[in-house]
Amino acid sequence: MDPNSIEVMIEDKKAPWYYLALLILAGESVFILPFVLQRVFRPTFLKVFELNNVELGLCFSVYGFVALVSYLLGGPLADKFLPRKLIAIALWCTAAGGVIFATFPNYRSLQLLYGFWGFTTIFLFWSPMIKATRVWGGKKAQGRAFGFLDGGRGLVGALFGTLGVLVFSFFMTGDLDTASLADSRYAFRRVILVSSGIVAIVGMLVWFFMKLPGSLEKEITIEKITISQIGEVLRLPSVLLLMIIILCAYVGYKLTDDISLYAQDVMLYNEVDAAKTGTFLLFIRPVIGFSIGILADRSRPSLWLLISFIVAFSGSVLFATGLVVQTSTFVFLFSIFILAAGVYAARSLYFSVMQSGKIPLVLTGTAVGLISLIGYTPDIFAGPAMGYLLDNNPGMEGHRKVFYMLAGFSFVGVLAAYRYFKLYGIKKDGLT
């Protein structure tokens, strides 16, 4: 069937609002265990698993190597099978890994667990999520679809982070500043188990309720992906540019993991206050996602993508130059907001411009797999790079170098986003 006729049918059979709501809930839940907990609790995470920054970064590298293969193979899978089934299975498998996670496995076992999560969260999950979001948005609401997806995921992540802090604080029996390893492990184990249970429940909700109307589920799948179709996707200039754009934006997203550790090392916050700072960062994401999604659909998504990279560059320079040090809480949080606004806006929008880039809807999974093969390589190198910079440059100097790295990638993102806008953004994105 012609891809254009499929898109017309999808416009006539709009997916219900709760379809996107479940997609948002699943979209962040699956990453709570491998990523969100360590982003919110980074100092505590390093303590209870007895890791340094480089070792944690290498766990992410194992995840990244498995994810690299999973992006490529999982893309065509998303074009062949229904998104809700793949997403539900991914959630259940990820939650099962959380049971092992709660035993505080040794370093080698932790690396294997992160490799397993690289399979469950990417091969089974990533491309189906992006394709399902594009289906919900249709031709006229791609900005809202992806903005609401990332903003909603940010809200879910923030709520998980808040719940985690509450659970951790409730079960922490010792003094926060002098808590023993046993005390911290006792409390953090409860955080992991509660999170794992919720992820499993979300999988059930997706399996039974995230359904499309009528025959639409059949219309968005194809029996076989051919080599010529893959070649057709690779020849699109939009695909090559999106590889660079997503790579640069994702480096920014990965390096914001440094914020809670920055709060402890530079601002001298304790474990819980540092975790609260990480949670504040998560609450920025929904505000930006919802706002930028609405703005993008009223204007040009590719223009706002360009602006996002400019803001991210400005925010990273602010931290890199050492201006945010031993300052008031307000100035610190405001500086975080500027940085996060750029990073999260770019993250919200980079898949929303697929429509204007002439990427066929029915081949979305395949395209996402190919784009992600390059775009998400920061899963391999960003963690170890940040760990190396922090561990070999103690104190403020290490954090400054991390943000200089972020600034460099943001600048390249500005150039790539500008090129995309020149090619596809002269007319209002997604419309003919």
Secondary structure, DSSP 8 states (H G I E B T S, - for coil): --HHHHHHHHHHS---HHHHHHHHHHHHHHHIIIIIHHHHSHHHHHHHTT--HHHHHHHHHHHHHHHHHHHHHHHHHHHHS-HHHHHHHHHHHHHHHHHHHTT---HHHHHHHHHHHHIIIIITTHHHHHHHHHHHHTTT-HHHHHHHHHHHHHHHHHHHHHHHHHHHHHH--S-TTT--HHHHHHHHHHHHHHHHHHHHHHHHHHHHH---STTHHHHT--S---HHHHHHHHT-HHHHHHHHHHHHHHHHHHHTTHHHHHHHHTS---HHHHHHHHHHHHHHHHHHHHHHHHHHHHS-HHHHHHHHHHHHHHHHHHHHTT-SSS--HHHHHHHHHHHHHHHHHHHHHTTGGGTTTT--GGGHHHHHHHHHHHHTTHHHHHHHHHHHHHHHSTTHHHHHHHHHHHHHHHHHHHHHHHHHHHHH-SS-TT--
